[in-house]
Amino acid sequence: MQKIIYTVDKYTGEIYWAASEFFGELSGKKFSLSEMEATKIESRTDLTNVGKILLSAVAGAVIQHLIDKKIDIRLIFEKGIIEIK
């Protein structure tokens, strides 16, 4: 299980990724939600293709979680940060 910590302005929380994917490539890194557009993830040179797919999935899960919590979408993308622990 992997812990993902999110911060959006004054909101902080965490979700847990229960699937058994290997997060080694993403662990200990912070990512801005403003950089999670598919074309931006694809153009990253610091991640393998598997890492890019996993990052996209994690970002999507966090973004949906934040939307479900009624956090303003504009704020999510302007100030949102995720950290993979």
N, CA, C and O atoms as CSV, one atom per row, in Angstrom:
chain,resi,resn,atom,element,x,y,z
A,1,MET,N,N,0.843,-1.166,0.000
A,1,MET,CA,C,0.000,0.000,0.000
A,1,MET,C,C,0.897,1.240,0.000
A,1,MET,O,O,1.913,1.285,0.693
A,2,GLN,N,N,0.506,2.239,-0.784
A,2,GLN,CA,C,1.294,3.462,-0.950
A,2,GLN,C,C,0.486,4.655,-0.462
A,2,GLN,O,O,-0.699,4.772,-0.778
A,3,LYS,N,N,1.112,5.539,0.301
A,3,LYS,CA,C,0.441,6.745,0.777
A,3,LYS,C,C,0.736,7.897,-0.172
A,3,LYS,O,O,1.885,8.134,-0.548
A,4,ILE,N,N,-0.319,8.609,-0.552
A,4,ILE,CA,C,-0.187,9.786,-1.395
A,4,ILE,C,C,-0.738,10.961,-0.598
A,4,ILE,O,O,-1.902,10.966,-0.198
A,5,ILE,N,N,0.109,11.948,-0.376
A,5,ILE,CA,C,-0.271,13.135,0.386
A,5,ILE,C,C,-0.587,14.247,-0.606
A,5,ILE,O,O,0.149,14.459,-1.570
A,6,TYR,N,N,-1.689,14.953,-0.362
A,6,TYR,CA,C,-2.029,16.073,-1.234
A,6,TYR,C,C,-2.130,17.351,-0.419
A,6,TYR,O,O,-2.486,17.335,0.759
A,7,THR,N,N,-1.810,18.453,-1.073
A,7,THR,CA,C,-1.954,19.782,-0.492
A,7,THR,C,C,-2.531,20.684,-1.571
A,7,THR,O,O,-1.998,20.774,-2.678
A,8,VAL,N,N,-3.615,21.342,-1.235
A,8,VAL,CA,C,-4.238,22.317,-2.128
A,8,VAL,C,C,-4.568,23.527,-1.269
A,8,VAL,O,O,-5.546,23.531,-0.522
A,9,ASP,N,N,-3.733,24.556,-1.388
A,9,ASP,CA,C,-3.927,25.757,-0.599
A,9,ASP,C,C,-3.949,25.381,0.883
A,9,ASP,O,O,-2.928,24.931,1.403
A,10,LYS,N,N,-5.063,25.547,1.575
A,10,LYS,CA,C,-5.136,25.238,3.009
A,10,LYS,C,C,-5.598,23.809,3.288
A,10,LYS,O,O,-5.668,23.405,4.449
A,11,TYR,N,N,-5.913,23.037,2.249
A,11,TYR,CA,C,-6.385,21.666,2.412
A,11,TYR,C,C,-5.221,20.684,2.292
A,11,TYR,O,O,-4.439,20.740,1.343
A,12,THR,N,N,-5.122,19.799,3.256
A,12,THR,CA,C,-4.105,18.752,3.226
A,12,THR,C,C,-4.777,17.441,3.619
A,12,THR,O,O,-5.667,17.405,4.470
A,13,GLY,N,N,-4.337,16.390,2.990
A,13,GLY,CA,C,-4.899,15.089,3.317
A,13,GLY,C,C,-4.085,13.991,2.665
A,13,GLY,O,O,-3.002,14.238,2.134
A,14,GLU,N,N,-4.603,12.794,2.707
A,14,GLU,CA,C,-3.887,11.670,2.116
A,14,GLU,C,C,-4.886,10.636,1.628
A,14,GLU,O,O,-6.000,10.516,2.137
A,15,ILE,N,N,-4.451,9.905,0.635
A,15,ILE,CA,C,-5.193,8.744,0.177
A,15,ILE,C,C,-4.205,7.584,0.122
A,15,ILE,O,O,-2.991,7.787,0.101
A,16,TYR,N,N,-4.725,6.402,0.099
A,16,TYR,CA,C,-3.870,5.218,0.020
A,16,TYR,C,C,-4.172,4.472,-1.263
A,16,TYR,O,O,-5.330,4.258,-1.621
A,17,TRP,N,N,-3.118,4.084,-1.942
A,17,TRP,CA,C,-3.212,3.320,-3.176
A,17,TRP,C,C,-3.063,1.860,-2.782
A,17,TRP,O,O,-1.983,1.414,-2.395
A,18,ALA,N,N,-4.160,1.125,-2.885
A,18,ALA,CA,C,-4.167,-0.249,-2.381
A,18,ALA,C,C,-3.626,-1.270,-3.375
A,18,ALA,O,O,-3.293,-2.390,-2.988
A,19,ALA,N,N,-3.533,-0.901,-4.643
A,19,ALA,CA,C,-3.011,-1.842,-5.641
A,19,ALA,C,C,-1.527,-2.083,-5.391
A,19,ALA,O,O,-0.886,-1.314,-4.675
A,20,SER,N,N,-0.993,-3.116,-5.960
A,20,SER,CA,C,0.375,-3.529,-5.627
A,20,SER,C,C,1.433,-3.030,-6.617
A,20,SER,O,O,2.511,-3.618,-6.704
A,21,GLU,N,N,1.147,-1.961,-7.361
A,21,GLU,CA,C,2.164,-1.435,-8.278
A,21,GLU,C,C,3.419,-1.012,-7.524
A,21,GLU,O,O,3.372,-0.688,-6.337
A,22,PHE,N,N,4.534,-1.023,-8.236
A,22,PHE,CA,C,5.809,-0.606,-7.663
A,22,PHE,C,C,5.964,0.899,-7.848
A,22,PHE,O,O,6.006,1.385,-8.978
A,23,PHE,N,N,6.049,1.627,-6.760
A,23,PHE,CA,C,6.117,3.085,-6.794
A,23,PHE,C,C,7.540,3.627,-6.661
A,23,PHE,O,O,7.719,4.835,-6.504
A,24,GLY,N,N,8.551,2.767,-6.720
A,24,GLY,CA,C,9.918,3.202,-6.479
A,24,GLY,C,C,10.327,4.421,-7.268
A,24,GLY,O,O,10.998,5.309,-6.742
A,25,GLU,N,N,9.932,4.473,-8.512
A,25,GLU,CA,C,10.290,5.584,-9.388
A,25,GLU,C,C,9.637,6.901,-8.969
A,25,GLU,O,O,10.178,7.974,-9.237
A,26,LEU,N,N,8.496,6.827,-8.322
A,26,LEU,CA,C,7.758,8.022,-7.915
A,26,LEU,C,C,7.948,8.367,-6.442
A,26,LEU,O,O,7.704,9.503,-6.036
A,27,SER,N,N,8.375,7.413,-5.651
A,27,SER,CA,C,8.476,7.602,-4.202
A,27,SER,C,C,9.394,8.749,-3.827
A,27,SER,O,O,10.488,8.906,-4.370
A,28,GLY,N,N,8.917,9.544,-2.883
A,28,GLY,CA,C,9.704,10.657,-2.366
A,28,GLY,C,C,9.676,11.894,-3.244
A,28,GLY,O,O,10.372,12.869,-2.960
A,29,LYS,N,N,8.887,11.869,-4.303
A,29,LYS,CA,C,8.826,13.021,-5.218
A,29,LYS,C,C,7.514,13.764,-5.040
A,29,LYS,O,O,6.496,13.193,-4.650
A,30,LYS,N,N,7.571,15.073,-5.342
A,30,LYS,CA,C,6.384,15.917,-5.335
A,30,LYS,C,C,6.063,16.283,-6.779
A,30,LYS,O,O,6.956,16.478,-7.604
A,31,PHE,N,N,4.771,16.369,-7.061
A,31,PHE,CA,C,4.309,16.697,-8.397
A,31,PHE,C,C,3.203,17.741,-8.302
A,31,PHE,O,O,2.326,17.649,-7.444
A,32,SER,N,N,3.247,18.725,-9.181
A,32,SER,CA,C,2.213,19.747,-9.246
A,32,SER,C,C,1.049,19.221,-10.072
A,32,SER,O,O,1.252,18.673,-11.155
A,33,LEU,N,N,-0.158,19.382,-9.572
A,33,LEU,CA,C,-1.328,18.930,-10.322
A,33,LEU,C,C,-1.522,19.746,-11.596
A,33,LEU,O,O,-2.212,19.298,-12.512
A,34,SER,N,N,-0.933,20.924,-11.668
A,34,SER,CA,C,-1.020,21.710,-12.900
A,34,SER,C,C,-0.204,21.080,-14.025
A,34,SER,O,O,-0.364,21.448,-15.189
A,35,GLU,N,N,0.657,20.146,-13.690
A,35,GLU,CA,C,1.494,19.464,-14.680
A,35,GLU,C,C,0.987,18.065,-15.018
A,35,GLU,O,O,1.731,17.267,-15.589
A,36,MET,N,N,-0.258,17.753,-14.679
A,36,MET,CA,C,-0.759,16.396,-14.871
A,36,MET,C,C,-1.581,16.209,-16.145
A,36,MET,O,O,-2.221,15.173,-16.323
A,37,GLU,N,N,-1.565,17.190,-17.017
A,37,GLU,CA,C,-2.189,17.036,-18.333
A,37,GLU,C,C,-1.430,15.940,-19.085
A,37,GLU,O,O,-0.205,15.859,-18.990
A,38,ALA,N,N,-2.142,15.107,-19.823
A,38,ALA,CA,C,-1.538,13.935,-20.470
A,38,ALA,C,C,-0.322,14.296,-21.324
A,38,ALA,O,O,0.686,13.590,-21.285
A,39,THR,N,N,-0.400,15.369,-22.083
A,39,THR,CA,C,0.738,15.728,-22.940
A,39,THR,C,C,1.942,16.174,-22.119
A,39,THR,O,O,3.083,15.970,-22.535
A,40,LYS,N,N,1.705,16.774,-20.970
A,40,LYS,CA,C,2.819,17.184,-20.109
A,40,LYS,C,C,3.472,15.970,-19.450
A,40,LYS,O,O,4.696,15.907,-19.329
A,41,ILE,N,N,2.652,15.008,-19.026
A,41,ILE,CA,C,3.221,13.793,-18.433
A,41,ILE,C,C,4.020,13.037,-19.480
A,41,ILE,O,O,5.123,12.568,-19.200
A,42,GLU,N,N,3.477,12.917,-20.679
A,42,GLU,CA,C,4.152,12.179,-21.751
A,42,GLU,C,C,5.504,12.797,-22.109
A,42,GLU,O,O,6.431,12.079,-22.482
A,43,SER,N,N,5.622,14.105,-22.000
A,43,SER,CA,C,6.872,14.767,-22.383
A,43,SER,C,C,7.944,14.722,-21.289
A,43,SER,O,O,9.069,15.167,-21.517
A,44,ARG,N,N,7.617,14.197,-20.119
A,44,ARG,CA,C,8.607,14.103,-19.039
A,44,ARG,C,C,9.732,13.166,-19.457
A,44,ARG,O,O,9.491,12.123,-20.066
A,45,THR,N,N,10.932,13.537,-19.133
A,45,THR,CA,C,12.093,12.701,-19.460
A,45,THR,C,C,12.666,12.006,-18.232
A,45,THR,O,O,13.591,11.202,-18.349
A,46,ASP,N,N,12.131,12.307,-17.071
A,46,ASP,CA,C,12.651,11.740,-15.825
A,46,ASP,C,C,11.907,10.484,-15.378
A,46,ASP,O,O,12.217,9.928,-14.325
A,47,LEU,N,N,10.926,10.026,-16.168
A,47,LEU,CA,C,10.147,8.849,-15.807
A,47,LEU,C,C,10.086,7.862,-16.969
A,47,LEU,O,O,10.091,8.253,-18.136
A,48,THR,N,N,10.030,6.596,-16.632
A,48,THR,CA,C,9.819,5.574,-17.658
A,48,THR,C,C,8.348,5.625,-18.083
A,48,THR,O,O,7.542,6.327,-17.473
A,49,ASN,N,N,8.014,4.882,-19.121
A,49,ASN,CA,C,6.622,4.836,-19.562
A,49,ASN,C,C,5.709,4.296,-18.460
A,49,ASN,O,O,4.602,4.798,-18.270
A,50,VAL,N,N,6.164,3.289,-17.743
A,50,VAL,CA,C,5.372,2.737,-16.634
A,50,VAL,C,C,5.178,3.802,-15.551
A,50,VAL,O,O,4.083,3.942,-15.008
A,51,GLY,N,N,6.223,4.541,-15.242
A,51,GLY,CA,C,6.123,5.610,-14.252
A,51,GLY,C,C,5.146,6.692,-14.679
A,51,GLY,O,O,4.404,7.220,-13.850
A,52,LYS,N,N,5.139,7.026,-15.958
A,52,LYS,CA,C,4.218,8.037,-16.477
A,52,LYS,C,C,2.768,7.567,-16.359
A,52,LYS,O,O,1.887,8.339,-15.981
A,53,ILE,N,N,2.529,6.302,-16.685
A,53,ILE,CA,C,1.175,5.755,-16.587
A,53,ILE,C,C,0.708,5.745,-15.131
A,53,ILE,O,O,-0.424,6.126,-14.834
A,54,LEU,N,N,1.575,5.314,-14.238
A,54,LEU,CA,C,1.225,5.261,-12.822
A,54,LEU,C,C,0.982,6.668,-12.271
A,54,LEU,O,O,0.032,6.879,-11.518
A,55,LEU,N,N,1.824,7.624,-12.636
A,55,LEU,CA,C,1.638,9.006,-12.190
A,55,LEU,C,C,0.297,9.544,-12.679
A,55,LEU,O,O,-0.420,10.201,-11.924
A,56,SER,N,N,-0.041,9.276,-13.919
A,56,SER,CA,C,-1.316,9.723,-14.470
A,56,SER,C,C,-2.486,9.127,-13.697
A,56,SER,O,O,-3.453,9.827,-13.396
A,57,ALA,N,N,-2.405,7.851,-13.378
A,57,ALA,CA,C,-3.477,7.184,-12.630
A,57,ALA,C,C,-3.612,7.763,-11.224
A,57,ALA,O,O,-4.721,8.025,-10.756
A,58,VAL,N,N,-2.489,7.958,-10.561
A,58,VAL,CA,C,-2.503,8.506,-9.198
A,58,VAL,C,C,-3.057,9.928,-9.209
A,58,VAL,O,O,-3.896,10.276,-8.378
A,59,ALA,N,N,-2.593,10.744,-10.143
A,59,ALA,CA,C,-3.077,12.127,-10.230
A,59,ALA,C,C,-4.577,12.155,-10.482
A,59,ALA,O,O,-5.295,12.952,-9.878
A,60,GLY,N,N,-5.053,11.292,-11.367
A,60,GLY,CA,C,-6.484,11.229,-11.636
A,60,GLY,C,C,-7.282,10.857,-10.403
A,60,GLY,O,O,-8.342,11.429,-10.148
A,61,ALA,N,N,-6.777,9.900,-9.636
A,61,ALA,CA,C,-7.467,9.487,-8.408
A,61,ALA,C,C,-7.506,10.625,-7.389
A,61,ALA,O,O,-8.533,10.851,-6.749
A,62,VAL,N,N,-6.401,11.334,-7.238
A,62,VAL,CA,C,-6.350,12.438,-6.280
A,62,VAL,C,C,-7.262,13.575,-6.738
A,62,VAL,O,O,-8.005,14.136,-5.932
A,63,ILE,N,N,-7.211,13.913,-8.015
A,63,ILE,CA,C,-8.054,14.990,-8.532
A,63,ILE,C,C,-9.527,14.659,-8.314
A,63,ILE,O,O,-10.293,15.518,-7.878
A,64,GLN,N,N,-9.931,13.425,-8.612
A,64,GLN,CA,C,-11.326,13.038,-8.401
A,64,GLN,C,C,-11.693,13.102,-6.915
A,64,GLN,O,O,-12.787,13.542,-6.562
A,65,HIS,N,N,-10.786,12.667,-6.057
A,65,HIS,CA,C,-11.005,12.734,-4.606
A,65,HIS,C,C,-11.241,14.186,-4.173
A,65,HIS,O,O,-12.141,14.462,-3.381
A,66,LEU,N,N,-10.439,15.098,-4.690
A,66,LEU,CA,C,-10.566,16.512,-4.330
A,66,LEU,C,C,-11.865,17.107,-4.869
A,66,LEU,O,O,-12.515,17.899,-4.187
A,67,ILE,N,N,-12.243,16.733,-6.082
A,67,ILE,CA,C,-13.511,17.204,-6.646
A,67,ILE,C,C,-14.674,16.690,-5.792
A,67,ILE,O,O,-15.617,17.429,-5.509
A,68,ASP,N,N,-14.601,15.429,-5.385
A,68,ASP,CA,C,-15.643,14.856,-4.533
A,68,ASP,C,C,-15.744,15.579,-3.189
A,68,ASP,O,O,-16.814,15.622,-2.582
A,69,LYS,N,N,-14.633,16.143,-2.732
A,69,LYS,CA,C,-14.621,16.895,-1.474
A,69,LYS,C,C,-15.064,18.347,-1.690
A,69,LYS,O,O,-15.021,19.162,-0.768
A,70,LYS,N,N,-15.491,18.658,-2.920
A,70,LYS,CA,C,-16.013,19.988,-3.274
A,70,LYS,C,C,-14.955,21.087,-3.238
A,70,LYS,O,O,-15.275,22.248,-2.984
A,71,ILE,N,N,-13.710,20.732,-3.488
A,71,ILE,CA,C,-12.645,21.731,-3.580
A,71,ILE,C,C,-12.679,22.312,-4.987
A,71,ILE,O,O,-12.772,21.576,-5.970
A,72,ASP,N,N,-12.604,23.613,-5.075
A,72,ASP,CA,C,-12.698,24.317,-6.352
A,72,ASP,C,C,-11.679,23.774,-7.364
A,72,ASP,O,O,-10.489,23.678,-7.068
A,73,ILE,N,N,-12.155,23.428,-8.541
A,73,ILE,CA,C,-11.296,22.830,-9.569
A,73,ILE,C,C,-10.148,23.766,-9.948
A,73,ILE,O,O,-9.016,23.317,-10.131
A,74,ARG,N,N,-10.432,25.040,-10.063
A,74,ARG,CA,C,-9.379,26.006,-10.401
A,74,ARG,C,C,-8.280,25.991,-9.345
A,74,ARG,O,O,-7.097,26.045,-9.680
A,75,LEU,N,N,-8.660,25.920,-8.083
A,75,LEU,CA,C,-7.703,25.880,-6.983
A,75,LEU,C,C,-6.883,24.585,-7.024
A,75,LEU,O,O,-5.682,24.597,-6.754
A,76,ILE,N,N,-7.541,23.468,-7.365
A,76,ILE,CA,C,-6.842,22.184,-7.468
A,76,ILE,C,C,-5.674,22.302,-8.441
A,76,ILE,O,O,-4.559,21.878,-8.140
A,77,PHE,N,N,-5.942,22.880,-9.609
A,77,PHE,CA,C,-4.905,22.943,-10.636
A,77,PHE,C,C,-3.930,24.105,-10.453
A,77,PHE,O,O,-2.816,24.060,-10.974
A,78,GLU,N,N,-4.327,25.128,-9.730
A,78,GLU,CA,C,-3.415,26.264,-9.489
A,78,GLU,C,C,-2.467,25.987,-8.320
A,78,GLU,O,O,-1.308,26.400,-8.356
A,79,LYS,N,N,-2.952,25.284,-7.275
A,79,LYS,CA,C,-2.159,25.148,-6.053
A,79,LYS,C,C,-1.981,23.711,-5.580
A,79,LYS,O,O,-1.419,23.477,-4.511
A,80,GLY,N,N,-2.454,22.750,-6.365
A,80,GLY,CA,C,-2.416,21.366,-5.931
A,80,GLY,C,C,-1.047,20.718,-6.091
A,80,GLY,O,O,-0.396,20.847,-7.128
A,81,ILE,N,N,-0.632,20.026,-5.053
A,81,ILE,CA,C,0.637,19.286,-5.035
A,81,ILE,C,C,0.349,17.881,-4.501
A,81,ILE,O,O,-0.413,17.720,-3.548
A,82,ILE,N,N,0.957,16.873,-5.116
A,82,ILE,CA,C,0.884,15.531,-4.544
A,82,ILE,C,C,2.299,15.054,-4.263
A,82,ILE,O,O,3.243,15.378,-4.983
A,83,GLU,N,N,2.418,14.284,-3.206
A,83,GLU,CA,C,3.700,13.694,-2.846
A,83,GLU,C,C,3.476,12.213,-2.618
A,83,GLU,O,O,2.577,11.810,-1.879
A,84,ILE,N,N,4.302,11.416,-3.259
A,84,ILE,CA,C,4.217,9.967,-3.131
A,84,ILE,C,C,5.167,9.553,-2.019
A,84,ILE,O,O,6.370,9.801,-2.103
A,85,LYS,N,N,4.639,8.928,-0.988
A,85,LYS,CA,C,5.456,8.502,0.167
A,85,LYS,C,C,5.820,7.045,0.051
A,85,LYS,O,O,6.502,6.508,0.924
